[in-house]
């Protein structure tokens, strides 16, 4: 039951991140990267537990992309100083 709830929360976070990105045209990109990261981890955990390996692979890439975005935002912030 907990795994299902975590999977639903993760899915919701990913959808919210996408909607915010589309609506605000990247104004909240950093927030969206964090929502995507957390969402993909939660959905990925759900996929792992239920052995949905193709979906798990997608979420591994989703985590990598979100992490890349977070690292890039830190680099950009530090280069402006």
C-alpha positions in Angstrom: 0.0 0.0 0.0 2.8 2.5 0.9 4.6 1.6 -2.4 1.4 2.4 -4.3 1.0 5.8 -2.5 4.6 6.7 -3.2 4.2 5.8 -6.9 1.1 8.0 -7.1 2.8 10.9 -5.3 5.8 10.6 -7.7 3.5 10.6 -10.7 1.7 13.7 -9.4 5.0 15.5 -8.9 6.2 14.8 -12.4 2.9 16.0 -13.9 3.0 19.2 -11.7 6.6 19.8 -12.8 5.7 19.4 -16.5 2.6 21.7 -16.1 4.6 24.4 -14.4 7.3 24.2 -17.0 4.8 24.5 -19.8 2.8 27.3 -18.1 5.7 29.5 -16.9 8.1 28.9 -19.7 10.9 27.8 -17.4 10.5 30.5 -14.9 10.5 27.9 -12.1 13.0 25.5 -13.8 14.9 24.8 -10.6 11.8 23.9 -8.7 10.7 21.7 -11.6 14.0 19.9 -11.7 13.6 19.0 -8.0 10.0 17.9 -8.5 11.1 15.7 -11.4 13.9 14.3 -9.4 11.8 13.4 -6.4 8.9 12.2 -8.5 11.1 10.0 -10.7 12.7 8.4 -7.6 9.3 7.6 -6.1 7.9 6.2 -9.3 11.2 4.4 -9.9 11.0 2.7 -6.5 7.4 1.7 -7.3 8.5 0.2 -10.6 11.4 -1.6 -8.9 9.1 -3.2 -6.3 6.6 -4.3 -8.9 9.4 -5.4 -11.3 8.2 -3.0 -14.0 11.7 -2.8 -15.4 11.0 -0.9 -18.7 9.3 1.9 -16.6 12.1 1.7 -14.1 14.6 2.4 -16.9 12.7 5.5 -18.0 12.7 6.8 -14.4 16.5 6.2 -14.1 17.0 8.4 -17.1 14.4 10.9 -15.7 16.5 11.1 -12.4 19.7 11.6 -14.5 18.2 14.4 -16.5 16.8 16.1 -13.4 20.1 15.8 -11.7 21.9 17.2 -14.7 19.5 20.2 -14.6 20.1 20.8 -10.9 23.9 20.6 -11.4 23.7 23.0 -14.3 21.6 25.5 -12.3 24.2 25.4 -9.6 27.0 26.0 -12.1 25.1 28.9 -13.6 24.4 30.4 -10.2 28.1 30.1 -9.2 29.4 31.6 -12.5 27.3 34.7 -12.0 29.1 35.5 -8.7 
